């Protein structure tokens, strides 16, 4: 691949492939359109759930789990821990994988972990307007930023009722 971003794409169906792909006419680079990965956590403390009020778009002013895009050269676990620190200024301990949620229309796969707070102090981070611990009955269901957040919190009740991990969901 030419390092000067030579890409002049044309859709082609490659031998042995079922999909049309963007193939660079100049260097042969194939853009597979692979999904982006989001890592996040259901963080609990004393039977309460940590939610962050988003200070960025999309979902500005709405509540979410601490989560975000995994960075280059970062594992999904590292991404989830970094996002908790960025959004709520906390350190977390990942206990288990909770679920995988596919957001097909945005080409995103979200990996959600079960985590607990290691540090006793939390405050809004650089991407949050506020952070708060909610009892399940106090979760602001109509003010959640994304369908995946609602899905994960609803599945948590199923988990507590004995259903096995991991959960799988999609939009």
Secondary structure, DSSP 8 states (H G I E B T S, - for coil): --TTT---EEEEE-TT-SSEEEEETTT--EE----EEEEEEEEEETTEEEEEEESSSSSTTSEE-SEEE--TT--HHHHHHHHHHHHHS--EEEEEEEEEEEEGGGTEEEEEEEEEE-SS-----TTEEEEEEE-GGG--GGGBS-HHHHHHHHHHHHHHTT--S-EEEE-
